[in-house]
């Protein structure tokens, strides 16, 4: 009984995956035949001018630390005075 259940599950998984792949492969959108259809398609997708690209990837992510501030450990307190 257990072997039959396992075989049935494998067959059902194979059928489901092949059906999904068939549906994805043959799913087509409507062809563009008129100018109005083309205008509708173009206005649905964002134009390149509307896409915001960040020019500085590290903007506001780096803390304002000056490495020269920590070079002299006796900067603020002179131990020899």
Buried (B, 14 or more C-beta within 10 A) or exposed (E): EEEEEEEEEEEEEEEEEEEEEEEEEEEEEEEEEEEEEEEEEEEEEEEEEEEEEEEEEEEEEEEEEEEEEEEEEEEEEEEEE
